[in-house]
């Protein structure tokens, strides 16, 4: 079967709001074994919505619509649905009670516009929204389904997970596909493909599908079986082959953050971490702090952006800076060892680089980064040459530093 996704909102078309809903819904439908025919973003105009409904239902058995269900006058999806399906709004008493309880629990006043959210099309099946006030609506027409759900991401996700997907899979008797994803860091897509060419050929010969999913600093490998969960063990064996062959690159599965992986290693070993950051400006520490339980291992960090701070706070020698410069192996080694001493930690990550877009030279171009990790019996330093985009350089430096630390902890480095 096939599904269409429709996202409604002028703010999406003009780029004021990033359309993350369509990506998430597409991912969930695909994981459930439902093919995506088309994903369309349209304006809040009534005729545009009506035309898109007709086209989508002619193409696909399932249509998922998000947006335009708020309490304000510019939210016209409900009224347009009534016109399309030849029905009218009616007050749903049980929905009204739920909305009243929603506001009462939060100690907030319920406005007249919120009462209108209990008015829903007569012909729809109401999908209860327990994390917001806009209900979902399920319409059936000639064996095809159109579902309208709120555009607020956490409300949309709750309704998709708890209501829409279970109902759709049962209605269409869909057998879900099975996916697993392997996470790699520190190797580009083309280089990775070259290394695993024989492995990849066996994947295809075995009837599985492989997708490369690259992003700055990370390449994911997704294996898919149309047979469903019965292929779980087979996919696991294939992934274990790569985990054993390339432990310097493979760090986890299924979207896990490398910072979560490293944090868990430190917790298991009861070891501690500090950071001394120049070009990333605290980004490495922030990435670790974003993971629950960071206080178990992260002791502190220093943003040593200037040479003066490198000298005063972590003990980098002025002679080192004068001879080799801030972006050098010698400097990051002294930064890492100085941070390790200052915070009395088992490990210390230090980075210094030229993020760009300015500041590069022929000898030290934009994108050059040195990373060092001080550990209980020494220090490891690595040189990286990234690109010319400042944002990507910072992101890739942060990820690369975490992977150097991971490899040191596991004695891969």
HELIX and SHEET records of a PDB file:
HELIX    1   1 UNK A   10  UNK A   13  1                                   4    
HELIX    2   2 UNK A   20  UNK A   31  1                                  12    
HELIX    3   3 UNK A   46  UNK A   59  1                                  14    
HELIX    4   4 UNK A   77  UNK A   85  1                                   9    
HELIX    5   5 UNK A   93  UNK A  105  1                                  13    
HELIX    6   6 UNK A  112  UNK A  115  1                                   4    
HELIX    7   7 UNK A  116  UNK A  118  5                                   3    
HELIX    8   8 UNK A  153  UNK A  159  1                                   7    
HELIX    9   9 UNK A  160  UNK A  164  3                                   5    
HELIX   10  10 UNK A  165  UNK A  172  1                                   8    
HELIX   11  11 UNK A  189  UNK A  195  1                                   7    
HELIX   12  12 UNK A  197  UNK A  205  1                                   9    
HELIX   13  13 UNK A  229  UNK A  231  5                                   3    
HELIX   14  14 UNK A  232  UNK A  245  1                                  14    
HELIX   15  15 UNK A  258  UNK A  269  1                                  12    
HELIX   16  16 UNK A  283  UNK A  289  1                                   7    
HELIX   17  17 UNK A  294  UNK A  296  5                                   3    
HELIX   18  18 UNK A  307  UNK A  314  1                                   8    
HELIX   19  19 UNK A  318  UNK A  324  1                                   7    
HELIX   20  20 UNK A  329  UNK A  343  1                                  15    
HELIX   21  21 UNK A  390  UNK A  409  1                                  20    
SHEET    1   A 6 UNK A  35  UNK A  42  0                                        
SHEET    2   A 6 UNK A   2  UNK A   8  1                                        
SHEET    3   A 6 UNK A  62  UNK A  66  1                                        
SHEET    4   A 6 UNK A 144  UNK A 149  1                                        
SHEET    5   A 6 UNK A 136  UNK A 141 -1                                        
SHEET    6   A 6 UNK A 125  UNK A 127 -1                                        
SHEET    1   B 2 UNK A  89  UNK A  91  0                                        
SHEET    2   B 2 UNK A 119  UNK A 121 -1                                        
SHEET    1   C 4 UNK A 209  UNK A 215  0                                        
SHEET    2   C 4 UNK A 218  UNK A 225 -1                                        
SHEET    3   C 4 UNK A 178  UNK A 185 -1                                        
SHEET    4   C 4 UNK A 250  UNK A 253 -1                                        
SHEET    1   D 5 UNK A 298  UNK A 303  0                                        
SHEET    2   D 5 UNK A 273  UNK A 277  1                                        
SHEET    3   D 5 UNK A 347  UNK A 353  1                                        
SHEET    4   D 5 UNK A 368  UNK A 375 -1                                        
SHEET    5   D 5 UNK A 378  UNK A 385 -1                                        
END                                                                             
